[in-house]
Amino acid sequence: MLGDKFILGDRVYFSGRTKLKLTAVDNKSGIKEVLYSINNEPEIKYTDPFYLPNRSGLHNVKFRAVDNTNNPVKDDFEHSIGVIYVDLTGPSLNHSFSGPTFNKADTIFISPKTNILLSGSDPEAGLKKISFGMDGAQEETTYSKAFNVTSSGLHSLSYFGYDNVNNKNSKKTDFIVDVTGPEISSQFSTPLSKESKYPSYVTIYLAAVDAEVGVDQIRYSINDGKEQLYIAPLKGFLKDKEYTIKMSAVDLLGNTSQKVVSFKTDKY
């Protein structure tokens, strides 16, 4: 055998790159010739290592040796039979995301906390390993467990599967990592007075915008009170009082941002 070989139980696997080498020994008159047959086809005189048929599946190889007296060699080489499985295809591959994801048109967005999982299977020689490279990297990293990509922006993941006779398959996927929470804004219904105060009857509107995946919710607390979900404009402030409003917004991937607004109300 010259090339990739894998033995599992009583089955021998070859890749399409593997050549079969036959050897016979006769200590008396010497070997005149070795003949072989593949899949019960007519015998061929053996001269050099040869490839098996370029077809996946089992192949029967029979070979025999004849000595210089034209007698069959009476040893293990007489009518030896090899059943060899030729494996021409690499593993099937797949990827998945575990954690926050968002699909927009034909683009998938993930967060820095999203796990990327790779998997593969090979029904012939069996899966040997999976490796991957990020953003055009030439060096492959062996995959052992789920991983994250934490840098913002568009990324390209190439991943590769090898079976036990080193057939290779590859796949590629692109995704965008979103690491930024929404942009929060607040708007007061009345302008500031000359004393930089707002009337107590002011109404405050909160809003948030997320350019990538959209806003999930806005929450707020007033003067370190209980945090609440924002569902309506804020009003009902007391006269001549200081207020601090802490706001947080979460996008559809779980990215969070905060903003703080402080102001004083007037005597009316």
C-alpha positions in Angstrom: 0.0 0.0 0.0 1.3 3.4 -1.0 -0.8 6.2 0.3 -3.7 6.7 2.8 -5.1 3.6 4.4 -7.4 3.0 7.4 -8.4 -0.3 9.0 -11.7 -0.5 10.9 -12.6 -4.1 12.1 -12.2 -6.4 9.1 -12.6 -3.6 6.5 -9.7 -1.8 4.8 -10.2 1.7 3.5 -8.2 3.3 0.7 -8.4 6.8 -0.6 -8.4 7.5 -4.4 -4.8 8.5 -4.0 -3.6 5.2 -2.6 -1.8 2.6 -4.8 -1.7 -1.1 -4.0 1.7 -2.8 -4.0 1.9 -6.6 -4.4 4.9 -8.6 -3.2 5.8 -12.3 -3.5 8.8 -14.3 -2.5 10.0 -17.8 -3.6 13.2 -19.0 -2.0 13.7 -21.9 -4.5 13.4 -21.0 -8.2 12.3 -17.4 -7.7 9.2 -15.5 -8.8 8.5 -15.3 -12.5 5.4 -13.1 -12.4 2.5 -11.9 -10.2 -0.9 -11.8 -11.6 -3.9 -9.9 -10.2 -7.6 -9.4 -10.9 -9.9 -6.7 -9.7 -13.6 -7.4 -9.3 -13.3 -10.7 -11.2 -12.0 -9.0 -14.3 -9.4 -10.8 -16.5 -6.0 -11.2 -14.8 -3.3 -8.5 -15.4 0.4 -9.0 -15.0 1.7 -6.9 -12.1 4.5 -4.6 -12.9 4.1 -1.5 -10.6 1.8 -0.4 -7.8 -1.6 0.4 -9.1 -4.7 2.4 -8.3 -8.0 0.7 -7.6 -11.0 1.7 -9.7 -12.0 5.3 -9.3 -15.4 4.3 -7.9 -16.5 4.4 -4.2 -17.3 1.1 -2.6 -15.9 -2.4 -2.1 -13.4 -3.9 -4.6 -12.2 -7.5 -4.6 -8.5 -7.9 -5.4 -7.2 -11.4 -6.2 -3.6 -12.0 -6.9 -1.3 -15.0 -7.3 2.4 -15.6 -7.9 4.0 -18.1 -10.4 7.7 -19.2 -10.0 10.2 -19.8 -12.7 9.2 -23.4 -13.1 5.7 -22.1 -13.9 4.3 -23.5 -10.7 2.0 -21.5 -8.5 3.9 -20.4 -5.4 2.6 -22.5 -2.5 2.4 -19.9 0.2 0.2 -17.0 1.4 0.4 -15.4 -2.0 -1.5 -18.0 -3.8 -5.0 -16.8 -4.6 -4.9 -14.3 -1.8 -8.0 -12.1 -1.7 -8.1 -8.5 -0.5 -11.5 -6.8 0.0 -10.8 -3.1 -0.1 -13.2 -0.2 0.3 -12.2 2.8 -1.9 -13.4 6.1 -0.3 -13.4 9.0 -2.7 -15.4 11.6 -0.7 -14.7 13.8 2.3 -17.0 14.2 5.3 -20.3 16.1 5.1 -20.1 19.3 7.2 -22.4 21.7 8.9 -22.4 24.6 11.3 -24.8 26.1 13.7 -25.1 29.0 16.2 -26.0 28.6 19.8 -27.1 31.9 21.5 -28.4 35.2 20.2 -28.9 35.4 16.4 -30.8 37.7 14.1 -31.6 37.2 10.4 -32.0 40.2 8.2 -32.5 39.5 4.5 -29.8 37.0 3.7 -27.4 38.1 6.5 -27.1 36.6 9.9 -26.1 38.7 12.9 -24.7 37.3 16.1 -23.4 38.7 19.3 -20.0 38.2 21.0 -21.7 35.7 23.3 -23.0 33.5 20.5 -21.4 30.1 20.3 -20.3 28.8 16.8 -20.5 25.0 16.6 -19.1 22.8 13.8 -20.1 19.2 13.0 -19.3 16.6 10.5 -19.9 12.9 9.6 -18.5 10.4 7.3 -20.3 7.1 6.7 -17.3 5.5 4.9 -13.8 5.7 6.5 -15.2 7.9 9.3 -14.6 11.5 10.4 -11.0 12.2 11.5 -11.1 15.9 12.4 -12.6 19.3 11.7 -10.5 22.4 11.4 -11.4 26.1 10.6 -9.9 29.4 9.6 -11.3 32.9 10.1 -11.3 35.8 7.6 -9.0 34.2 5.0 -6.4 32.9 7.5 -4.1 30.3 5.8 -3.4 28.4 8.9 -6.1 26.0 10.0 -7.1 25.7 13.7 -8.3 22.3 14.9 -11.9 22.4 16.1 -12.4 20.9 19.5 -15.3 22.9 21.0 -17.7 25.7 20.4 -16.1 29.1 20.0 -17.0 32.8 19.9 -16.0 35.7 17.6 -15.9 38.9 19.6 -14.6 41.5 17.1 -17.3 43.7 15.5 -18.1 43.5 11.8 -18.3 41.1 8.9 -16.5 37.8 9.3 -15.9 34.8 7.0 -15.6 31.4 8.4 -14.1 28.6 6.4 -14.2 25.1 7.8 -12.8 21.8 6.7 -13.4 18.1 7.4 -11.0 15.2 7.0 -11.8 11.6 7.0 -9.6 8.7 8.1 -8.0 8.4 4.6 -7.5 12.1 4.5 -10.2 13.0 2.0 -11.1 16.6 2.6 -14.3 18.6 2.3 -14.8 22.3 3.0 -17.6 24.8 3.5 -17.9 28.6 4.1 -20.3 30.9 5.9 -20.4 34.7 6.5 -21.9 36.5 9.4 -21.8 39.9 11.1 -20.9 40.3 14.8 -22.8 43.1 16.5 -21.2 44.3 19.7 -23.0 47.7 20.1 -26.2 48.4 22.0 -28.8 50.9 20.8 -28.4 54.6 20.7 -30.6 56.2 23.4 -32.2 59.6 23.2 -34.5 61.7 25.5 -36.7 64.6 24.5 -38.3 67.1 26.8 -41.7 68.5 25.9 -40.8 72.1 27.0 -37.6 74.1 26.7 -35.3 74.9 29.6 -35.9 78.1 31.5 -33.3 80.9 31.9 -32.4 79.2 35.2 -31.8 75.9 33.3 -34.8 74.3 34.8 -37.9 72.5 33.5 -41.4 73.1 34.6 -42.8 70.3 36.8 -45.4 69.5 34.2 -42.8 68.6 31.6 -43.1 65.3 29.7 -40.1 63.3 28.8 -40.0 61.0 25.8 -37.5 58.2 25.6 -36.4 56.5 22.4 -33.7 54.2 21.1 -32.4 53.3 17.7 -30.3 50.3 16.6 -28.9 50.4 13.1 -28.1 46.7 12.9 -30.9 44.5 14.4 -33.4 46.7 16.1 -34.4 47.5 19.7 -35.9 45.0 22.0 -36.8 47.2 25.0 -36.0 50.4 27.0 -35.9 50.5 30.8 -35.4 53.4 33.2 -35.2 54.3 36.8 -35.8 57.7 38.5 -33.5 58.8 41.4 -32.2 55.2 41.9 -35.7 53.9 42.3 -37.0 50.6 40.9 -36.1 50.0 37.2 -39.2 49.9 35.0 -40.0 49.0 31.4 -40.6 52.1 29.4 -44.1 52.0 27.8 -45.3 55.6 28.0 -43.8 59.1 28.3 -42.6 60.1 31.8 -44.4 62.8 33.6 -45.8 63.8 37.1 -42.6 65.3 38.4 -42.6 67.3 41.6 -41.9 71.1 41.8 -38.4 72.4 42.7 -36.7 69.0 42.8 -33.6 67.4 41.3 -34.0 64.3 39.1 -31.7 61.7 37.6 -33.1 59.3 35.1 -31.0 56.3 34.3 -31.9 54.6 31.0 -30.8 51.3 29.4 -31.7 49.9 26.0 -31.3 46.3 24.8 -31.2 45.3 21.1 -32.5 42.0 19.7 -29.1 40.3 20.2 -28.9 41.3 23.9 -26.4 44.1 23.5 -27.0 46.8 26.1 -26.3 50.6 26.3 -26.9 53.1 29.0 -27.6 56.8 29.3 -28.1 59.2 32.2 -30.0 62.5 32.2 -30.1 64.9 35.2 -32.3 68.0 35.5 -34.1 70.3 38.0 -37.7 71.2 38.0 -38.9 74.8 38.6 -41.3 76.2 41.2 -44.3 75.8 39.0 
